[in-house]
Amino acid sequence: MLNVPTLWTVFVINFLALGLIWAYVTRSYPKFEAARFWMASAFVGAAGAMAALVHLFVTSPVPLLAGAAGIMAASCLAAMGIQRFYDRPVSWRAMAVTGVLSFAGVVFFRIVFDHMQLRMLCYTVGQALPLLSALRLLLSPQEGRVSPGAWLSSIVIITIIAIFVARTAGNVLGGDFSAVAGSQAHAVMVLGLLFLSMTLNFGFLLMAMDRLRNEVADLALLDDLTGVANRRHLLQRLTEECARSERSGEPFSLLVIDLDGFKTINDTHGHAAGDACLQHFTLMAQTRLRPGDMLARTGGDEFCVVLPSSSLHEGALIARRVLEVCRQDAAACTGNDIPIAISIGVAQWDRAIGQFPDRLMAHADDALYAAKKNGKNDFAVYDPAPSLSPELTDLAAAARKFA
């Protein structure tokens, strides 16, 4: 025989334990807002379960009403945590209206007009509706997939709602699955909900772990100072683009960008000013790139831009746009502003490069060196067939003269 008070006691302990777990997560990751809502949901649910237990010792309906309010509020907070997990605004007003109306119905059908079936229907709506509204977010693919934690949470929520529907149907058909009944049917339901609540929070934890793991992976591919891709990420992208171009024959282009006189800026104005220049250049360059282009900082004052599905001519046009925005910004500098000048080398993938991105980078470096040699603050494109040396040029001219 299942003992209902014992199950509710376990329910309280379970929710308190979950609340402590989420409190630890909240303290360890303060920016993870969803954890705050899930922590609040656990503690409020524990308070509601404790209030419901009090009715065993008093005849007043107040403990049961307080327990119902706590459980419904816990459902609302859990749903709001899902909204914040997916960076959606929390619908405080919708949750408040749902909770208040549901609780008002519970109070009305308990004190004003005692009707168990309608009271349990209001209680069920107050628990199920917030979770149902969050189900769509859990099932919507993020970055092309639904995480295992989201799948688990979705299955649990669907199961919980199914239990609520079955409970409501049982009450309509003449049963009594309310907390007052204390029957074995109610005990089985409490046991099931206890297990599902633990599983739901485990799903939330899996979602959190998946999110944090992805953030760590992203950090490993981003430059700390500018927030753009780092050298590792650049090499991964170049390898992918080389393989794609070798299969399709469609070229792509690469820009290598170097800030002119950056060492002088560091020596004259300090490294903090140099860092500010790098950040400012990053923002300017991104305004002239297209969706799908990737800006990366490869180290020091050197940047690269991957231009997918772009010819050498298109790469030169992008280089000119980036160069012009820097020139315009430098012309507008006044007072203590530090003008930024850049040199750019442009190269295009060809069959000779194949799947070796270092060859393409070497070509772009050669073009960058040519831009530097031509006086800096300019761009140059890589010429796979360099011009003849002056001596050979003279010999060729003499040969044509005597021909």
KEDRENPA-863938 format. One record per residue: residue in one letter; x, y, z of N, C-alpha, C in turn. Coordinates in steps of 0.001 Angstrom, whole numbers, padded with zeros to 6 digits, always signed. Layout:
<rs>
aXYZXYZXYZ ...
</rs>
This chain:
<rs>
m+000844-001203+000000+000000+000000+000000+000874+001245+000000 l+000591+002161-000931+001335+003406-000994+000750+004384+000010 n+001631+005038+000750+001218+006001+001760+001341+007404+001181 v+000187+008093+001014+000172+009398+000369+001000+010435+001134 p+000864+010580+002453+001700+011563+003164+003193+011319+002981 t+003596+010032+002977+005010+009721+002771+005457+010158+001381 l+004613+009913+000375+004952+010311-000986+005073+011824-001112 w+004166+012556-000451+004263+014009-000503+005511+014501+000223 t+005910+013799+001270+007153+014155+001966+008358+013952+001057 v+008354+012825+000347+009424+012576-000627+009393+013636-001724 f+008192+014041-002113+008021+015095-003107+008714+016373-002639 v+008507+016734-001378+009132+017937-000815+010643+017816-000830 i+011149+016689-000352+012605+016489-000300+013206+016534-001701 n+012514+015915-002654+013001+015899-004032+013101+017314-004596 f+012062+018108-004388+012071+019470-004908+013131+020328-004224 l+013320+020143-002935+014364+020900-002234+015746+020541-002776 a+015968+019251-003024+017261+018822-003577+017488+019430-004961 l+016443+019411-005788+016563+020012-007115+016812+021508-007017 g+016157+022157-006074+016384+023592-005882+017821+023894-005509 l+018413+023068-004654+019817+023261-004272+020750+023053-005465 i+020431+022061-006292+021250+021823-007487+021215+023044-008405 w+020012+023565-008645+019901+024741-009512+020499+025973-008863 a+020461+026051-007547+021118+027173-006862+022620+027143-007095 y+023193+025936-007076+024628+025798-007350+024941+026195-008792 v+024072+025756-009719+024283+026117-011128+024177+027631-011304 t+023211+028243-010637+023027+029692-010731+024242+030438-010197 r+024794+029958-009091+025969+030614-008526+027194+030418-009409 s+027334+029247-010010+028503+028961-010848+028421+029659-012194 y+027184+029832-012713+027000+030462-014027+025952+031570-013886 p+026344+032730-013383+025371+033807-013101+024615+034284-014336 k+025196+034162-015520+024534+034646-016729+023524+033646-017298 f+023470+032468-016721+022537+031450-017194+021186+031675-016510 e+020370+032541-017104+019137+032997-016465+018124+031878-016273 a+018087+030926-017173+017090+029858-017066+017222+029114-015746 a+018462+028965-015246+018680+028243-013999+017982+028930-012828 r+017893+030255-012867+017210+030970-011771+015729+030606-011724 f+015109+030542-012890+013689+030195-012928+013474+028749-012499 w+014339+027844-012935+014188+026446-012552+014478+026246-011066 m+015404+027037-010510+015638+026996-009071+014394+027473-008324 a+013831+028597-008780+012622+029118-008141+011474+028129-008269 s+011366+027479-009423+010306+026489-009624+010422+025351-008611 a+011645+024872-008390+011849+023767-007453+011494+024180-006024 f+011967+025336-005595+011709+025774-004220+010231+026108-004004 v+009605+026753-004989+008178+027072-004865+007352+025785-004867 g+007749+024806-005717+007057+023525-005706+007191+022816-004375 a+008383+022899-003763+008588+022298-002439+007711+022978-001393 a+007624+024315-001484+006772+025046-000528+005312+024661-000700 g+004871+024500-001980+003495+024094-002217+003211+022699-001686 a+004165+021785-001867+003970+020426-001356+003925+020408+000166 m+004781+021221+000800+004752+021297+002269+003430+021859+002770 a+002917+022883+002057+001624+023452+002449+000518+022414+002316 a+000584+021607+001261-000433+020574+001076-000381+019527+002178 l+000808+019268+002711+000946+018290+003790+000276+018759+005084 v+000195+020070+005246-000361+020609+006495-001828+020228+006656 h-002519+019983+005523-003951+019679+005628-004194+018381+006389 l-003146+017551+006570-003296+016325+007350-003523+016624+008830 f-003133+017841+009242-003196+018173+010671-004252+019226+010985 v-004785+019886+009956-005810+020906+010189-006981+020638+009251 t-008127+021138+009616-009327+020940+008786-009587+022107+007849 s-008813+023152+007947-009010+024331+007112-008623+024023+005663 p-009331+024622+004693-008960+024426+003281-007754+025257+002848 v-007302+026158+003720-006217+027075+003345-004941+026336+002933 p-004473+025309+003686-003239+024615+003259-003331+024013+001863 l-004483+023405+001538-004640+022827+000204-004643+023902-000874 l-005280+025027-000567-005298+026119-001539-003885+026685-001733 a-003154+026828-000624-001775+027314-000717-000908+026321-001492 g-001133+025022-001257-000390+024006-001990-000682+024063-003474 a-001962+024237-003831-002335+024334-005242-001667+025543-005889 a-001653+026676-005162-001018+027885-005695+000470+027653-005929 g+001126+026966-004980+002561+026699-005124+002872+025801-006298 i+002081+024743-006490+002338+023813-007591+002091+024488-008935 m+001022+025281-009026+000758+025985-010286+001846+027015-010571 a+002300+027730-009527+003382+028701-009724+004666+028005-010157 a+004915+026812-009625+006111+026062-010021+006064+025708-011502 s+004891+025330-012014+004744+025033-013441+005018+026276-014282 c+004486+027426-013831+004715+028674-014569+006198+029031-014598 l+006883+028891-013477+008306+029229-013409+009139+028279-014270 a+008773+027006-014281+009490+026047-015136+009337+026430-016601 a+008126+026824-017002+007894+027239-018391+008661+028512-018721 m+008728+029452-017777+009479+030688-018008+010974+030407-018114 g+011450+029407-017372+012844+029005-017502+013151+028491-018900 i+012208+027745-019488+012387+027261-020860+012437+028439-021830 q+011576+029434-021610+011589+030618-022465+012931+031340-022393 r+013483+031501-021205+014762+032191-021068+015905+031340-021622 f+015775+030023-021531+016819+029156-022087+016968+029396-023585 y+015845+029621-024264+015872+029877-025702+015911+031370-026015 d+016292+032177-025022+016476+033625-025198+015203+034315-025662 r+014076+033795-025240+012803+034457-025526+012401+035297-024328 p+011702+036406-024565+011238+037217-023434+010246+036437-022576 v+010359+036604-021279+009464+035895-020359+008084+036537-020401 s+007077+035721-020636+005698+036226-020727+005088+036293-019329 w+005549+037277-018554+005059+037427-017177+003540+037620-017149 r+003050+038470-018042+001620+038781-018005+000779+037544-018311 a+001158+036796-019357+000385+035604-019720+000419+034574-018603 m+001604+034385-017998+001714+033413-016907+000910+033868-015694 a+000964+035173-015406+000222+035691-014248-001281+035528-014446 v-001754+035845-015658-003190+035711-015937-003626+034256-015823 t-002820+033348-016406-003151+031917-016321-003188+031452-014874 g-002159+031819-014106-002086+031385-012707-003201+031955-011850 v-003455+033261-012009-004477+033907-011173-005867+033371-011488 l-006187+033248-012772-007516+032743-013140-007711+031300-012693 s-006667+030489-012862-006779+029084-012440-006953+028989-010932 f-006155+029767-010187-006263+029727-008733-007617+030279-008269 a-008078+031330-008962-009396+031878-008604-010474+030820-008808 g-010351+030028-009879-011318+028954-010101-011242+027895-009018 v-010010+027551-008588-009851+026571-007511-010507+027078-006232 v-010273+028347-005903-010859+028929-004677-012375+028958-004771 f-012886+029391-005926-014345+029516-006092-015032+028164-005934 f-014476+027130-006598-015119+025817-006560-014748+025008-005316 r-014027+025664-004402-013765+025005-003116-014507+025691-001975 i-014587+027018-002021-015180+027764-000906-016583+028257-001236 v-016732+028893-002402-018031+029476-002755-019004+028398-003213 f-018567+027600-004168-019427+026547-004704-018584+025279-004803 d-018740+024421-003819-017890+023231-003711-018227+022228-004813 h-017294+022132-005785-017489+021208-006898-016119+020634-007247 m-015904+019384-006844-014581+018787-006965-014113+018699-008411 q-015004+018279-009328-014595+018095-010720-014134+019415-011352 l-014903+020476-011154-014523+021773-011729-013287+022332-011041 r-013161+022089-009742-011975+022556-009015-010715+021888-009569 m-010786+020582-009786-009630+019864-010314-009342+020249-011766 l-010402+020618-012513-010190+021088-013880-009400+022395-013883 c-009750+023324-013012-009017+024591-012901-007568+024347-012467 y-007389+023429-011529-006055+023083-011043-005209+022484-012157 t-005844+021639-012972-005135+021000-014083-004726+022030-015135 v-005639+022948-015456-005323+023993-016442-004162+024855-015951 g-004158+025188-014663-003086+026011-014110-001724+025343-014181 q-001689+024011-014113-000414+023292-014224-000028+023010-015676 a-001010+022608-016477-000704+022100-017817-000476+023199-018846 l-001241+024284-018764-001176+025303-019805+000207+025947-019935 p+000869+026336-018832+002223+026909-018991+003207+025931-019628 l+003161+024654-019202+004071+023663-019777+003759+023419-021243 l+002471+023416-021587+002078+023212-022976+002563+024350-023860 s+002538+025586-023321+002993+026734-024110+004496+026687-024372 a+005257+026041-023465+006709+025950-023633+007123+024751-024474 l+006192+023833-024729+006523+022612-025464+006992+022922-026885 r+006408+023938-027503+006779+024296-028875+008251+024698-028958 l+008729+025425-027954+010139+025826-027951+011054+024616-027827 l+010678+023677-026976+011519+022490-026786+011631+021668-028055 l+010571+021630-028842+010561+020797-030041+011064+021531-031281 s+011350+022830-031167+011849+023572-032327+013356+023369-032441 p+013851+022966-033626+015289+022714-033793+016111+023977-033575 q+017180+023844-032843+018138+024926-032629+019451+024520-033297 e+019920+025372-034236+021127+025068-035000+020981+023726-035733 g+019774+023488-036244+019544+022310-037066+019230+021039-036312 r+019123+021090-034997+018829+019863-034259+018124+020198-032950 v+017449+019196-032407+016845+019299-031078+017745+018537-030123 s+018184+019177-029051+019125+018540-028135+018462+017368-027412 p+019259+016379-026981+018688+015239-026248+017934+015674-024998 g+018445+016673-024299+017748+017160-023110+016389+017740-023436 a+016298+018460-024561+015015+019030-024970+014028+017926-025358 w+014537+016882-026039+013669+015741-026372+013127+015088-025113 l+014019+014855-024143+013600+014220-022892+012577+015085-022170 s+012836+016385-022081+011902+017293-021404+010560+017312-022117 s+010579+017276-023445+009325+017277-024208+008509+016024-023922 i+009178+014880-023918+008478+013617-023644+007877+013629-022243 v+008633+014138-021283+008139+014189-019904+006931+015118-019799 i+007010+016291-020433+005895+017240-020369+004646+016641-021009 i+004824+015986-022141+003673+015344-022789+003071+014271-021882 t+003930+013521-021192+003441+012487-020276+002710+013113-019091 i+003274+014196-018553+002621+014885-017420+001239+015387-017840 i+001167+016014-019013-000123+016523-019482-001105+015372-019703 a-000610+014236-020200-001486+013074-020382-002044+012604-019037 i-001208+012619-017994-001678+012229-016654-002739+013210-016164 f-002502+014514-016422-003486+015524-016017-004818+015300-016728 v-004749+015012-018016-005976+014765-018783-006694+013525-018251 a-005917+012469-017961-006521+011245-017422-007141+011506-016055 r-006463+012331-015238-007011+012666-013926-008323+013421-014065 t-008353+014382-014983-009574+015158-015200-010704+014262-015692 a-010360+013372-016621-011385+012451-017132-011887+011534-016025 g-010989+011060-015180-011394+010205-014064-012310+010926-013104 n-012027+012202-012846-012894+012977-011953-014277+013182-012567 v-014313+013458-013881-015591+013667-014559-016436+012401-014537 l-015752+011238-014617-016469+009956-014640-016863+009469-013245 g-016594+010297-012244-017053+009941-010907-015978+009566-009920 g-014719+009522-010336-013630+009219-009414-013221+010448-008618 d-012308+010242-007682-011794+011360-006894-010279+011211-006794 f-009586+012008-007617-008126+011958-007641-007527+013201-006977 s-008298+013836-006120-007806+015027-005436-006971+014630-004238 a-006249+015620-003696-005396+015352-002542-006218+014996-001310 v-007462+015463-001280-008305+015181-000112-008675+013702-000059 a-008795+013098-001230-009259+011713-001269-008294+010765-000585 g-007026+010917-000834-006018+010051-000201-006136+008612-000628 s-006686+008356-001831-006884+006990-002284-005607+006440-002894 q-005614+005136-003195-004458+004529-003844-004262+005082-005248 a-005371+005419-005910-005254+006006-007241-004508+007339-007175 h-004842+008131-006165-004146+009412-005983-002681+009170-005629 a-002403+008152-004821-001026+007847-004440-000198+007439-005654 v-000793+006620-006537-000081+006213-007751+000211+007423-008623 m-000761+008328-008720-000570+009536-009517+000548+010398-008948 v+000580+010571-007621+001635+011356-006969+002997+010721-007210 l+003059+009382-007126+004315+008687-007368+004792+008921-008807 g+003860+008841-009754+004221+009080-011148+004706+010497-011381 l+004001+011466-010789+004410+012862-010956+005742+013140-010272 l+005997+012461-009161+007286+012601-008475+008423+012155-009390 f+008253+010996-010001+009280+010483-010916+009431+011403-012122 l+008311+011883-012673+008373+012730-013866+008993+014090-013566 s+008738+014621-012375+009348+015910-012025+010862+015792-011936 m+011338+014688-011380+012790+014457-011325+013356+014323-012737 t+012649+013570-013592+013117+013366-014967+013099+014662-015755 l+012078+015501-015527+011997+016786-016220+013191+017662-015874 n+013526+017730-014595+014683+018534-014195+015991+017933-014707 f+016037+016608-014823+017210+015978-015423+017330+016388-016894 g+016186+016479-017578+016194+016975-018956+016688+018402-019030 f+016249+019245-018083+016741+020631-018040+018255+020665-017825 l+018748+019784-016956+020197+019734-016717+020952+019324-017980 l+020400+018357-018726+021025+017955-019988+021035+019113-020974 m+019956+019879-021016+019905+021052-021881+020977+022060-021487 a+021129+022277-020178+022137+023215-019694+023544+022743-020039 m+023792+021445-019840+025117+020904-020156+025425+021034-021645 d+024428+020764-022484+024618+020875-023928+024916+022315-024314 r+024191+023270-023717+024419+024685-024006+025819+025123-023570 l+026216+024747-022361+027532+025150-021858+028654+024499-022664 r+028445+023235-023074+029455+022567-023892+029614+023277-025234 n+028513+023695-025832+028586+024412-027103+029264+025764-026934 e+028999+026429-025799+029635+027724-025562+031143+027566-025405 v+031557+026510-024702+032993+026259-024557+033625+025979-025916 a+032915+025197-026749+033435+024899-028087+033540+026164-028922 d+032541+027059-028784+032593+028324-029524+033755+029188-029056 l+033971+029220-027742+035073+030026-027209+036417+029541-027731 a+036533+028231-027961+037791+027685-028472+038042+028103-029912 l+037004+028614-030595+037141+029014-031991+037035+030519-032187 l+036991+031279-031091+036842+032729-031185+038045+033440-030589 d+038349+034582-031161+039425+035422-030642+038925+036171-029404 d+039684+036121-028328+039245+036718-027070+039043+038230-027170 l+039902+038908-027910+039879+040371-027935+038781+040917-028836 t+038686+040405-030047+037775+040985-031030+036452+040244-031157 g+036393+038988-030708+035163+038218-030800+034935+037571-032148 v+035856+037772-033115+035721+037109-034411+036431+035760-034356 a+036396+035025-035451+037025+033703-035485+038534+033818-035246 n+039099+032774-034643+040544+032747-034439+041214+031914-035537 r+042520+031711-035416+043266+031014-036465+042776+029575-036633 r+042456+028896-035533+041983+027518-035625+040697+027433-036426 h+039792+028355-036121+038520+028374-036839+038737+028704-038312 l+039650+029629-038585+039950+029990-039965+040450+028785-040747 l+041386+028040-040179+041933+026882-040879+040863+025825-041126 q+039950+025639-040154+038845+024702-040358+037971+025143-041527 r+037649+026433-041562+036781+026953-042626+037481+026867-043979 l+038769+027204-044025+039503+027131-045283+039587+025697-045803 t+039793+024761-044892+039828+023348-045301+038496+022924-045899 e+037389+023347-045274+036061+023022-045796+035837+023656-047163 e+036236+024921-047311+036028+025617-048573+036886+025016-049685 c+038117+024621-049357+038984+023998-050362+038385+022681-050848 a+037891+021876-049906+037277+020599-050278+036029+020827-051124 r+035231+021824-050768+034005+022111-051522+034347+022602-052933 s+035352+023462-053037+035731+023983-054352+036338+022901-055229 e+037075+021978-054637+037673+020912-055433+036590+019992-055996 r+035491+019825-055242+034395+018984-055729+033592+019690-056824 s+033323+020983-056600+032432+021699-057511+033160+022484-058591 g+034424+022792-058350+035157+023619-059296+034874+025099-059138 e+033991+025477-058207+033662+026882-057980+034723+027511-057080 p+035308+028631-057481+036384+029218-056676+035850+029983-055471 f+036744+030293-054572+036473+031240-053498+037735+032062-053288 s+037594+033158-052566+038723+034066-052403+039060+034256-050933 l+040275+034731-050712+040771+034984-049352+041443+036352-049319 l+041118+037126-048306+041799+038389-048042+042707+038219-046841 v+043931+038699-046934+044823+038792-045789+045044+040271-045522 i+044744+040719-044312+044762+042141-043966+045762+042371-042846 d+046544+043434-042980+047534+043781-041967+047393+045267-041652 l+047379+045621-040369+047304+047025-039976+048676+047667-040142 d+048723+048734-040899+049994+049422-041145+050431+050182-039897 g+051711+050037-039546+052268+050798-038433+051684+050448-037079 f+051237+049226-036922+050596+048868-035651+051594+048861-034495 k+052834+048468-034768+053850+048473-033714+054080+049885-033188 t+054044+050867-034098+054210+052263-033680+053067+052703-032778 i+051845+052250-033091+050693+052598-032241+050895+052037-030840 n+051314+050781-030742+051561+050177-029431+052662+050905-028679 d+053756+051232-029382+054895+051882-028722+054574+053304-028304 t+053750+053998-029077+053463+055416-028811+052297+055596-027844 h+051243+054842-028061+050006+055052-027288+049741+053970-026256 g+050479+052886-026285+050275+051804-025335+049459+050661-025924 h+049558+049510-025271+048880+048315-025782+047359+048403-025669 a+046881+049162-024675+045425+049319-024558+044874+050045-025778 a+045584+051053-026239+045161+051768-027445+045255+050852-028662 g+046308+050026-028708+046428+049071-029803+045277+048089-029833 d+044884+047587-028656+043740+046671-028586+042463+047358-029062 a+042300+048635-028675+041115+049388-029098+041092+049557-030617 c+042262+049748-031217+042337+049861-032679+041922+048553-033355 l+042376+047437-032797+041998+046134-033365+040487+045929-033281 q+039906+046283-032146+038462+046135-031989+037703+047062-032931 h+038207+048289-033070+037538+049253-033951+037619+048806-035406 f+038785+048309-035815+038902+047811-037181+037953+046647-037421 t+037822+045764-036457+036922+044617-036596+035500+045081-036879 l+035037+046071-036126+033687+046585-036316+033536+047226-037697 m+034547+047984-038120+034472+048621-039441+034447+047583-040559 a+035324+046598-040475+035405+045590-041535+034102+044818-041656 q+033490+044496-040525+032260+043699-040565+031116+044431-041250 t+031160+045775-041254+030098+046532-041929+030196+046428-043439 r+031339+045985-043957+031529+045911-045407+031568+044476-045927 l+031375+043520-045054+031357+042128-045479+029925+041667-045727 r+029787+040600-046473+028480+040064-046816+028098+038940-045842 p+026815+038626-045748+026431+037451-044959+027115+036208-045513 g+027719+035438-044650+028440+034242-045082+029933+034437-045150 d+030401+035698-045289+031839+035968-045243+032324+035797-043805 m+033533+035310-043632+034048+035077-042288+035312+035897-042053 l+035252+036764-041043+036413+037544-040620+037091+036813-039469 a+038399+036678-039552+039161+035977-038513+040407+036782-038182 r+040786+036740-036929+042062+037336-036509+043048+036191-036329 t+044118+036228-037104+045074+035123-037086+046220+035364-036119 g+046288+036552-035529+047335+036845-034553+047855+038251-034722 g+048201+038892-033602+048749+040241-033673+047789+041184-034372 d+048279+041836-035424+047462+042791-036171+047065+042239-037536 e+047083+040933-037687+046765+040317-038974+045396+039660-038926 f+044621+039915-039992+043280+039365-040124+043156+038665-041471 c+042190+037780-041563+041853+037127-042830+040345+037176-043016 v+039937+037211-044271+038512+037162-044589+038302+036081-045636 v+037462+035110-045321+037105+034054-046268+035863+034512-047019 l+035940+034504-048350+034840+034947-049200+034334+033760-050022 p+033332+033047-049536+032842+031857-050256+032256+032227-051618 s+032429+031325-052569+031829+031475-053912+032135+032843-054515 s+033385+033291-054394+033776+034616-054884+034995+034496-055786 s+034943+035177-056924+036087+035214-057835+037117+036213-057324 l+038254+036249-058004+039294+037202-057637+038799+038636-057801 h+037999+038870-058838+037437+040205-059058+036503+040601-057915 e+035646+039676-057505+034731+039969-056387+035504+040176-055105 g+036573+039383-054902+037416+039581-053724+038062+040946-053712 a+038490+041415-054897+039096+042744-054986+038080+043828-054648 l+036829+043633-055075+035788+044618-054753+035545+044693-053245 i+035511+043540-052576+035335+043534-051124+036539+044191-050452 a+037742+043892-050935+038946+044506-050369+038884+046024-050501 r+038421+046506-051655+038310+047954-051864+037303+048568-050881 r+036197+047864-050647+035188+048376-049719+035738+048479-048302 v+036474+047451-047859+037057+047475-046514+038104+048570-046421 l+038904+048717-047470+039938+049738-047483+039335+051140-047432 e+038257+051342-048187+037637+052666-048236+037030+053065-046893 v+036404+052126-046194+035800+052485-044911+036874+052867-043899 c+038051+052218-043982+039154+052574-043091+039727+053937-043456 r+039824+054230-044741+040319+055537-045168+039381+056657-044739 q+038082+056420-044898+037103+057426-044486+037150+057655-042976 d+037294+056573-042221+037378+056710-040765+038644+057458-040365 a+039769+057170-041048+041025+057853-040732+040934+059336-041060 a+040230+059686-042140+040094+061084-042524+039244+061867-041531 a+038350+061161-040842+037467+061822-039881+038083+061914-038482 c+039278+061375-038294+039905+061382-036963+040264+062805-036536 t+040025+063123-035277+040387+064418-034700+040933+064202-033303 g+041693+065176-032823+042184+065131-031446+043063+063932-031188 n+042662+063144-030183+043446+061969-029780+043077+060698-030541 d+042195+060832-031542+041821+059657-032331+043038+059111-033073 i+043106+057810-033157+044226+057157-033840+043751+056662-035196 p+044289+057206-036294+043874+056725-037624+044378+055310-037878 i+043558+054526-038541+043913+053142-038862+044109+053020-040365 a+045263+052516-040761+045541+052245-042164+045809+050753-042320 i+045394+050194-043448+045544+048756-043653+046093+048471-045049 s+046697+047309-045166+047097+046764-046462+046433+045407-046613 i+046010+045095-047848+045235+043873-048083+045833+043109-049260 g+045943+041797-049069+046306+040906-050166+045137+040026-050524 v+044863+039867-051821+043711+039102-052295+044209+037928-053132 a+043689+036743-052846+044050+035558-053629+042806+034705-053837 q+042840+033914-054924+041701+033057-055263+042133+031599-055317 w+041261+030724-054857+041538+029284-054931+041558+028836-056388 d+042471+027936-056715+042476+027298-058026+042837+025825-057857 r+042808+025102-058954+043045+023656-058897+044417+023318-058336 a+045396+024180-058568+046745+023915-058080+046817+023931-056554 i+045922+024675-055936+045897+024747-054461+045305+023477-053882 g+044265+022954-054546+043645+021711-054089+043098+021840-052687 q+043412+020870-051847+042902+020859-050473+043960+021318-049479 f+044812+022226-049904+045890+022718-049035+045701+024216-048804 p+044975+024584-047741+044695+026010-047495+045948+026842-047258 d+047045+026207-046788+048261+026982-046553+048808+027567-047852 r+048567+026897-048981+049003+027438-050266+048229+028698-050617 l+046938+028668-050363+046127+029857-050634+046556+031012-049729 m+046822+030717-048456+047269+031752-047538+048624+032317-047981 a+049490+031458-048513+050784+031934-049000+050601+032871-050186 h+049651+032553-051083+049376+033430-052218+048867+034790-051742 a+047939+034766-050769+047403+036026-050252+048489+036820-049531 d+049400+036127-048851+050523+036807-048199+051425+037481-049228 d+051647+036816-050357+052453+037412-051417+051806+038698-051924 a+050481+038654-052095+049778+039857-052547+049848+040953-051488 l+049748+040573-050219+049872+041558-049135+051255+042215-049157 y+052280+041406-049378+053636+041949-049440+053744+042952-050589 a+053082+042652-051718+053098+043577-052850+052408+044891-052493 a+051290+044800-051753+050593+046022-051340+051460+046851-050400 k+052172+046187-049505+053083+046898-048593+054204+047563-049394 k+054721+046826-050350+055839+047328-051153+055427+048528-051994 n+054152+048596-052370+053651+049687-053208+053298+050934-052410 g+053586+050933-051101+053357+052133-050296+052323+051993-049200 k+051818+050802-048992+050849+050525-047916+049526+051253-048151 n+048592+051057-047225+047252+051654-047302+046616+051406-048672 d+046749+050163-049136+046255+049798-050461+046023+048286-050483 f+045531+047781-051602+045384+046342-051731+046031+045883-053030 a+046352+044607-053091+046919+044013-054294+046361+042612-054443 v+046286+042137-055683+045789+040787-055946+046957+039907-056339 y+046822+038632-056033+047899+037688-056361+047865+037370-057848 d+049019+037510-058467+049159+037203-059888+049891+035883-060016 p+049210+034825-060444+049870+033514-060517+050971+033472-061573 a+050986+034438-062511+052033+034476-063535+052782+035791-063405 p+053802+035862-062541+054499+037116-062296+055164+037640-063560 s+055308+038938-063610+055921+039563-064779+057390+039194-064876 l+057936+039291-066066+059340+038956-066281+060238+039955-065580 s+061426+039525-065229+062403+040435-064632+062843+041452-065671 p+063402+042607-065282+063809+043627-066252+064767+043086-067299 e+065714+042209-066891+066666+041680-067859+065953+040851-068929 l+065045+039986-068488+064317+039155-069442+063404+040000-070311 t+062863+041078-069727+062012+041971-070510+062794+042624-071639 d+064030+043082-071332+064881+043698-072338+065234+042698-073419 l+065543+041465-073040+065884+040440-074034+064691+040169-074941 a+063502+040111-074363+062310+039863-075167+062068+040996-076152 a+062314+042231-075702+062116+043388-076585+063125+043353-077728 a+064398+043006-077400+065440+042920-078448+065116+041838-079458 a+064586+040741-078965+064223+039653-079877+063136+040077-080836 r+062146+040819-080325+061085+041282-081210+061600+042295-082230 k+062666+043096-081830+063218+044123-082718+063907+043518-083918 f+064634+042424-083676+065396+041808-084740+064636+040722-085470 a+063405+040490-085058+062634+039426-085706+062177+039862-087094 
</rs>
